[in-house]
Amino acid sequence: MISKMALLEWCLDNKLLGTIKLGCMIPIFDETLISYYDINSEKGIKYKALVRKELEFIYINKELILKNAKKLYQQKIKNMSMGYIKNTVDFLLLEEKGKEYSK
């Protein structure tokens, strides 16, 4: 079983529409590496509507997402033993490699 902290589920009418896997977070050191998604470039009307709903979910739940991401990060770097911690990426290693890449 995956903890709600490790996976945020987005449901509508009891139908799972999306997930945020916090255990797969990666560090970003240089914001110029981020390319921004242009929802208007999407051709499919249904897909575009789904993406808009997903973005709305993220904006509404931003504080909860950040809180859970920070808590999961702390649990992982402190080597806590909850089962879902084993399924998360090695945040410290990714940070180290990210810093090397940024140089």
Secondary structure, DSSP 8 states (H G I E B T S, - for coil): ---TTTEEEEEETTEEEEEEEGGG------GGG-----GGG---HHHHHHHHHHHHHHHHTHHHHHHHHHHHHHHHHTT---GGGGGS--HHHHHHHHHHHH-
